[in-house]
Amino acid sequence: MSKFLAGVAGVVFAFAALQAAAQGFPSKPIRIVVPYPAGGTTDIMARALQEPMQKVLGQPVIVDNKAGAGGAIAAREVARSPADGYTLLFSNNGPSSTVPIFQKDAGYDSVKDFAAVSLVSTAPMFVVVNGAVPASNVRQLIDYAKAQPAPLEYATAGVGSMGHLSSELFARAAGIRMTHIPYKGQAPTTNAVLTGEVKVLITTASAAMNGLIASGKLKLLGVSTAEPSPLAPPGTPLVMQTLPGYVVEIWFGLLGPAGMPADAVAKLNDAVVKAVAIPELQARFSGFGVVATSSTPKRLHDMIAEEVPRWTQVVREAGIKAE
């Protein structure tokens, strides 16, 4: 390339950079990386944000599925992306809180390598028992467990799942013995407690679960939130009323690489706030068993910072090993 052409190219490049800066953030499409395959609930929620966020931001929002390693592949990619606000992670408790505990080679620090944008949704955990268990509340379940010669069996969707960790946290807070029975996926756990293969299940809400509770085939003893959940039947007691401090929620939220400009974080947060306030989106999310909600970046950051040591302690004390 001649010096003349090189000079022209430099001028063009500089002009483009100035033009982009003048436009402000965002000046190009934004990519949301989903750590799971297309078609699942997480993917559907991310895609539900596309249109409303695009209207606020004035740029296309692209959903990109990068499944694998429990979400670590997607999290690692986002953590190593330019911190310009154009690459985000649609994360949850898994990639951001528990996966690095089990995967020492995950390749990222959940707190230091990400900048929080906003929560997108949350989901409570239900403490459910087989209909034949003689307990109508958490206190009665604890008393029943303590009176049994053998530990109560509880079902989960797998080792290291939130159901597993939440159940171990529950057992320790209650001072009772419980035996973990892992299943492959969520549906088999419901069937296990329904048929009496296990006595206890701590799981997220769903239309099917609510139907079984309404029919009396399963008993809902408590919900894990700090305040009454709109996804639980009215009057459902809070677990924390019996076990102070027992608050567990599944959450979903947007994160970006650490060091994102404050202006980009603020505009992305504003887009999420406006998106999750749409009644139609809220109703759709409720059908998935989650509550559409937003937050400040600080709140999401603090949640992750608190969760990592909490679940690390549970894993260590329970001796949980990744499979």
N, C-alpha and C positions, 0 to 999 in steps of 0.2 A: 504494500500500500504506500502511495506517495505521501510526502509530508503534507501536501495540500489536502488530500482525501482524509488523512488521519486527523488533520485539523478540523475539517468539516464534520467528521464523525464525532469528534469531541464536543463541538459546539452543539450538535443535534442532541447528543446524550445529556449535556448540561441543561439544554432547554427543556428536555423531557422531564428531567429531575425537578427543575424549578416549577414546571407546570403541575406535576404531581403534588409537590409540596403546597402549591397554591390552592389546589383542590381540597387538600386536607384529607383526613381519614374518614371513610375508606375511599380509595381511588381505583380499586380493582376488586374482583370477586374474593369472597371469604370462604375458606374451606373448614368444615366441621368434620373432624375425624372421629368416627364411631368405632369403638374397640370390639364390636361384635358383628356377626353376619347380618346382611340385609334381611328384612322381614320380621325381625324380632321386635319386642316392645321398645327396647332402647332405640333401635333404628327408626321405628315409627315415630317416636317422640321427637327425635332429632329432625326428621323430615317435616313434622308438623310445625316446626319453628321456621322453616325456610321462607315461606311466603310472607308472614308478618314481619320477620326480621329484615327481609329484602325491602319492604315498603318503608321501613324506618331508616335503613342505612343507604338506600339508593343504589345498592350493588347486589349482584347475584350471590346467593349463599348456596354452596355446594356441599353435599353430604358424601363423605368418602369412607367406606367401610374397610377397616384394617384389623381383621380378627386374628386372634392367636395369643397364646401364652397368658390367658386370663385377662387380656387387655394390656399387657405389658408392651406388646409390639407397637400398638397405637400410641400409648403414653410416651414411650421412648422416642418415637418419631416426632411427636409434638414438642417434647422437651428440648430436642436438638434443632428445632426449626428456628428461623429468624424471629426475633421477638418484636415483630412489627404489627401484630394483631390480625394477620391474615390467615393464620393457621391455629385452630382451636381444637380442644379435646372435649368430647361429650362424655364426661367421666361419671363415676359413681364410687361407692364405698370400695368396690373391688380394686380397680387400677390405682385409686388414690390412697387407699388405706390398708388393705389387707394383702394384696398381691406382693408388694415388696417385702412383706414379712416372711412369706413362704419362698419367694424367689430372690435369693441373695444376689443373683446376677441380673436383676431386672433392668439395671442400667439407668436408674433415675432416682432422685430423692423426691418423695411426694410433696414435701413442703418447700424445699429450697429451689427446685427446678421449675416451678409453675407459678403463674400469676392467676389468681382467682378472678372470675368475671361475675358470675351470679349462679345461684341455685336455679333450677328449672322445675323440679318437682321433688316431692318427698312421699314416702309411704310408711305407714306404721307397721309394726309387727304385732300379730295377734297371738295370744297364749291360748291354745285350743287343746281340749282333751276329748277322748272318746266319751260318748254319751253315757256309758256305764260307770265311769269314774265318779265316785261319791264326793264331788266337789263342785261348788257353784261359784267360787271365787278363788283368788290366788292364795289367801291365807288357808283356806280349807285344803287346797292342793298341797301346800307345804306340810300341813299336819298329816295329811294322808300319806305323803311320801316318807315322812319320818317314821310312820307306824309300820311300814312295809319291811319285810325281812330282806328283800332284794331291791336294788336301785330301780327306779322307774325308767323305762325305755322311752327314748324320744327319737323321732325321725328327722332327718335333714336331707337336703338335695345333694349332699356331698361334703367331704372333708374340706374344711376351710371356708365353707359357704357362710353367709351371714346368719342363716338359720342355725348352723353349727356353733358359731362363736356366740350368738345371742343366747342360745340354750345353755352353754357353759357358763356364761356370765350370770344367767338366771340361777343356775344351780349353786354357784358360789355365793351369790347375794342371799339366797334363801337358806344356805347351809344344809342342802340336801344332796343325796347321791343320785346321779342319773347316768344311764348307759346310752351311748351314741349308737344309733343304727342308721348308717348312711344308705341312701337310695340314689338311683341314677335319674335325677330330675325332680321337678316339683310335683308333678301329678302323682307319682307313686307314693310320695309322702302323705298326701291327703288320703289316699286309699288305705295306707297302712294304719293311720289313726282311726279311720272310719271302720275298718274291720276288726280293730283291736289288736293288731300285730304289735303296736306300740300304744302307749297311754297318752303321750304328750307330743304336741307339734307347735313350734313357734315359727310363724310364717307370715307372709304378706297377705293383704286382703285380695279377694277376687270375687266375682259374681258367683262362681260355683261354691266357694267357701261360705259366703254369706247365705246361700240357699241351704246348705247343710246345717248351718247354725240355726237358721229360722225354723227348720224342720225338727230340730231337737236331736238330730243324729250326732252332732258335735256340739260341745259346749264352749262358748267364748268366755274365758275367765277374766281377761284384761287386755288392755291395749298399751303398747310400749311408749307412747308419746307423752310429752310434758303437759299437754293440754288435750281435751277431748278431740278425737279425730272425726272429721265428717264422713270418713269411710267406715266407721264402726257404728253399730246400732246405737241409737240414743240411750244414754244411761250406762254405757259400758264403762266399768271402772278403770282407772289408770293403774298399771302395775306399780308405779312409783308410790302410790298411796300405801302399799304394803311393803314394798322394797324401795326405800328412798334412794334416789339417784339412778334407778333403773330406767333409763331413757335410751331407746334405740330406734333409729329411723334409717330406712333405705333412702338415699338421696341421689339425685342426678343433677349435674351442673356443668357449666362451661368453664374451662381453664385454657390458658395460653402459656407460652413459654415465659419464664421469669424475665423481668426487665421490660415488659411491654410499656409503651408510652402511656402516661396517665390519661391522655385525651382519648386514645384508642379504647382503653378499658372502660372509660366513662360512657363512650358512645355505644359500645357493645352491651354494657350493662343496661343502658336505657332501652335498647332494642329488645332485650330479653324481658325487661319489666313490662313493656307495652305488649309484647307477644303473649305472655302468660296471663295477662289481664283480660284477654278476649274470652267472653263466655263460651263460645263454641269450642275453643281449645280446652278450656277448663272441663267442660262436659266430656270431651273425648278422652282426656287424661284420666278422669274419674273412672271411665270404663275400663282402663288398664289397671285400676287399683292404685293410682297415685294421685296426689293433690298437686295441681299446678301452682307453683309459687316462685317468687323471685327473692333475691336478697342483695345486700351490699356485698362488694368483693371481700371486705374484711370478715363478714360473718362466715362466708364459705371458707376462706383461708383458715379462720380460727377453728372451724369444725374439723377440717382435715388435720390441723396441728394437734388437736385434742384426741382425735380418733386413733392416730398411729400408735402412741404409747399405750392407749387403753387396750387395743386389740393385741398389741405385742405382749402385754402382761397376761392377758387371757390365754394366748397361745402358749406362752412359757409355762404358766401355772398348770394348764390342762395337759401339757405334754403333747400338743397337737403337732403332727408331722405331715407335711405335704405328701400326697400320693404320687 
